[in-house]
Amino acid sequence: MEIQELEGIATAVRRDILRMVAAVNSGHPGGSLGCTDLLVALYFDIMRRKKDEAGNAIFDMNGHDEDLFFLSNGHISPVFYSVLARSGYFPVAELATFRKLDSRLQGHPATAEHIPGVRIASGSLGQGLSVAAGAAYAKKLNGDDKHVYVLMGDGEQQEGQVWEAAQFAPNKKLGNLTAIIDFNHAQIDGTTDDVNSNRDLGAKYRAFGWFVDEMQGNDIAEVIRTLRKAQENPDVPTMILMHTEMGFGVEYMVGNYKWHGTAPNADQLQQALNGLPLTIGVTDY
């Protein structure tokens, strides 16, 4: 898919995110907007996914013979739900039920809701890398040559379980595992440096035996180049420090941690949508 087309999809996803959280005055727009380009690149270009003859997405929990994605920082569910819907896992119109009673699309993804595309419940931080490493190890044991991706937050690196998985993956030579950290230096209570500094994350992962790379996460072309490069390390897992801006795409949100978990009001929503034109037809639900 051409970069311009992917950028158009990303704009549509950002509109979804804003409308979803504004409708219920609840949710996490900041990180969702910042990670939009990554998820669009994964689902519309990088990942080898199962589809039927009509091109519709096919989902099964086994995940054999297809690339897998795990969202560890589950609070950015708006971007995950939007990308899943727009890549064919369920109707885009269902996004209008976000965080409402009896909806499958709750604030944090859950397997109990049986949402196509959701493989783990990720409300509690720190678990995604362990699950992804386990899935990558299973693929290796099964002779499955497909790849596993996981996204984490940089604040999430303060969780101890992350580092148990960080030790496991290189020891099992999981070259089929690519982990990405949303390196926006912000979490719900402030900057990561002020809350509990991670110091040199790259040096830490290198010490554990990972190949460490970096990329600008709000540049889709660079995201695609870096993700493809990660597939070239057959015996070493890759950790990508993805530099993003919280709230990217909405001028008044960019770089402000206060939008980590705050929804825009009606006026703010309209201001944001005015800066994000419809790019792939009248597709707002």
C-alpha positions in Angstrom: 0.0 0.0 0.0 1.3 3.5 -0.8 2.4 5.8 2.0 -0.1 8.4 1.1 -2.9 5.9 1.4 -1.7 4.7 4.7 -1.5 8.3 6.0 -5.1 8.7 4.9 -6.2 5.7 6.9 -4.2 7.1 9.9 -6.2 10.3 9.7 -9.4 8.4 9.6 -8.3 6.4 12.7 -7.5 9.6 14.5 -11.0 10.9 13.8 -12.4 7.7 15.2 -10.3 8.0 18.4 -11.4 11.5 19.1 -15.1 10.8 18.5 -15.0 7.6 20.5 -13.6 9.2 23.7 -15.6 12.4 23.4 -18.9 10.6 23.0 -18.6 9.0 26.5 -16.3 11.7 28.1 -13.9 8.8 28.9 -10.8 7.1 27.5 -7.2 7.7 26.6 -6.7 9.9 23.5 -3.1 11.0 23.9 -1.3 7.7 23.5 -3.8 6.4 21.0 -3.1 9.3 18.7 0.6 8.9 19.1 0.6 5.2 18.3 -1.8 5.5 15.3 0.8 5.4 12.6 2.4 2.3 14.1 -0.8 0.3 14.2 -1.8 1.4 10.7 1.5 0.3 9.3 1.3 -3.1 11.1 -2.2 -4.0 10.0 -2.3 -2.5 6.6 1.2 -3.2 5.4 3.6 -5.2 7.6 1.6 -8.1 9.2 0.8 -11.3 7.3 -2.9 -11.8 8.3 -5.4 -14.4 7.3 -8.2 -13.3 5.0 -11.0 -14.9 3.1 -11.5 -14.9 -0.7 -13.3 -11.6 -0.4 -10.5 -10.0 1.5 -12.2 -10.0 4.9 -10.1 -10.6 8.0 -10.3 -14.1 9.5 -9.6 -14.4 13.2 -8.9 -17.4 15.4 -7.2 -17.5 18.8 -4.7 -20.2 17.8 -2.9 -17.7 15.5 -1.0 -20.4 13.6 0.7 -19.4 10.3 0.0 -15.7 10.7 1.7 -12.7 12.3 0.4 -11.8 15.8 0.1 -8.5 17.6 -0.3 -8.0 21.3 -1.3 -4.6 22.8 0.3 -4.5 26.3 -0.7 -0.9 27.2 -4.4 -1.7 26.9 -5.6 1.8 27.9 -4.9 2.9 24.3 -7.8 0.7 23.2 -9.4 3.4 21.0 -6.6 3.2 18.4 -6.6 -0.6 18.6 -10.4 -0.9 18.1 -10.4 1.6 15.2 -7.6 -0.2 13.4 -9.2 -3.6 13.9 -12.5 -2.3 12.6 -11.0 -0.6 9.6 -8.8 -3.6 8.7 -11.9 -5.8 8.6 -12.3 -7.6 11.9 -15.7 -6.1 12.8 -17.9 -3.3 11.5 -16.7 0.3 11.8 -20.1 1.3 13.0 -19.5 -0.7 16.3 -17.0 1.9 17.3 -20.0 4.1 18.4 -20.5 1.7 21.3 -17.1 2.4 22.9 -17.3 2.2 26.7 -21.1 1.9 26.7 -23.1 -0.6 28.7 -23.2 -4.1 27.1 -20.6 -3.1 24.5 -17.8 -5.4 23.5 -15.5 -2.4 23.2 -14.7 -1.6 26.8 -12.0 0.7 28.1 -9.4 -2.0 28.1 -9.6 -4.9 25.6 -10.7 -8.2 27.1 -10.9 -11.7 25.7 -14.2 -12.3 27.5 -15.8 -9.9 25.1 -14.8 -12.2 22.1 -13.7 -9.2 20.0 -12.1 -10.4 16.8 -8.4 -9.4 16.8 -8.1 -9.2 20.6 -5.8 -12.0 21.9 -5.2 -11.0 25.5 -6.9 -8.9 28.2 -4.5 -5.9 28.8 -6.0 -3.8 31.5 -3.1 -4.5 33.9 0.2 -3.2 32.6 3.5 -5.2 32.3 2.2 -8.4 30.9 2.3 -8.1 27.2 6.0 -8.8 26.7 5.6 -12.1 28.6 2.7 -13.2 26.4 4.4 -12.2 23.2 7.6 -14.0 24.1 5.5 -17.1 24.9 3.7 -16.9 21.6 7.0 -16.4 19.7 8.5 -19.4 21.5 5.5 -21.5 20.6 5.8 -20.5 17.0 9.5 -21.5 17.0 8.7 -24.9 18.6 5.9 -25.5 16.1 8.0 -24.6 13.1 5.8 -21.6 12.3 7.9 -19.0 10.5 5.5 -16.0 11.2 6.4 -13.0 13.4 5.1 -11.7 16.8 4.8 -8.0 17.6 4.0 -6.3 20.9 3.5 -2.7 21.9 4.3 -1.4 25.4 4.4 2.1 27.0 7.5 3.6 28.3 5.9 4.1 31.7 5.1 0.4 31.6 8.9 -0.3 31.7 8.6 0.4 35.5 6.8 -2.9 35.9 9.0 -5.8 37.1 7.4 -8.5 35.0 8.7 -6.8 31.9 12.2 -7.6 32.8 11.6 -11.2 33.4 10.4 -11.5 29.8 13.3 -9.3 28.7 15.7 -11.9 30.0 13.7 -14.9 28.6 13.4 -13.8 25.0 17.2 -13.5 24.1 17.9 -16.7 26.0 15.5 -18.6 23.8 16.8 -16.8 20.7 13.4 -15.4 19.7 14.4 -13.6 16.5 10.7 -13.8 15.5 9.8 -11.3 18.3 9.7 -7.6 17.8 8.8 -5.4 20.8 8.0 -1.7 20.5 8.1 0.9 23.3 6.0 4.0 22.8 8.8 6.3 23.9 6.8 9.5 24.5 8.3 10.2 27.9 4.9 10.6 29.5 2.5 8.7 31.7 -0.7 9.6 33.5 1.0 11.4 36.5 3.6 13.3 34.5 6.8 12.7 32.6 8.5 9.3 33.0 11.6 11.0 34.3 9.7 12.7 37.1 7.6 9.7 38.1 10.2 7.0 38.0 13.0 7.5 35.5 13.8 4.5 33.2 17.2 6.0 32.5 18.9 4.4 29.4 16.3 1.9 28.2 18.4 1.0 25.1 21.4 0.1 27.2 19.3 -2.0 29.5 17.8 -4.1 26.7 21.2 -4.5 25.0 22.6 -5.8 28.2 19.9 -8.4 28.3 20.9 -9.5 24.7 18.3 -7.7 22.5 19.0 -5.9 19.2 17.9 -2.4 19.9 16.8 0.1 17.2 15.0 3.4 17.2 12.4 5.1 14.9 10.2 8.1 14.6 6.8 6.6 15.3 4.8 9.4 13.6 6.5 8.9 10.2 4.8 5.9 8.6 7.5 5.4 6.0 10.2 5.2 8.7 8.0 2.9 10.8 7.7 0.4 7.9 11.5 0.5 7.1 12.4 -0.1 10.8 9.8 -2.9 11.2 11.1 -4.7 8.1 14.7 -4.4 9.3 13.6 -6.1 12.6 12.7 -9.2 10.6 16.4 -9.6 9.5 17.6 -10.9 13.0 16.9 -14.6 13.0 18.3 -15.4 16.4 17.9 -12.2 18.4 14.7 -10.4 19.5 14.4 -6.8 18.5 13.4 -3.9 20.8 12.4 -0.7 19.0 12.3 2.6 20.9 9.6 4.4 19.0 9.7 8.2 19.5 6.2 9.6 19.4 4.4 12.7 20.4 1.4 12.2 22.8 -1.6 13.6 21.0 0.0 13.6 17.6 -2.3 15.1 14.9 -4.2 17.4 17.2 -2.3 20.7 17.7 -3.6 21.5 21.2 -2.8 18.0 22.5 0.7 17.4 21.2 3.2 16.7 23.9 0.9 17.3 26.8 0.6 14.4 29.2 -2.7 15.9 30.5 -4.4 14.3 27.5 -3.2 10.9 28.5 -6.6 10.1 30.0 -8.8 13.1 29.3 -11.4 13.3 26.6 -12.1 16.5 24.7 -15.3 18.4 25.2 -17.6 19.2 22.3 -15.8 22.4 21.3 -12.4 20.8 21.6 -13.6 17.8 19.5 -14.8 20.0 16.7 -11.6 22.0 16.7 -9.6 18.7 16.5 -11.8 17.3 13.7 -11.5 20.5 11.7 -7.7 19.8 11.6 -8.2 16.2 10.5 -10.1 16.2 7.2 -12.0 13.2 5.9 -9.5 11.2 3.8 -11.1 8.0 2.7 -14.7 9.1 2.0 -17.5 9.6 4.4 -16.5 6.8 6.8 -17.3 8.4 10.1 -19.8 6.0 11.9 
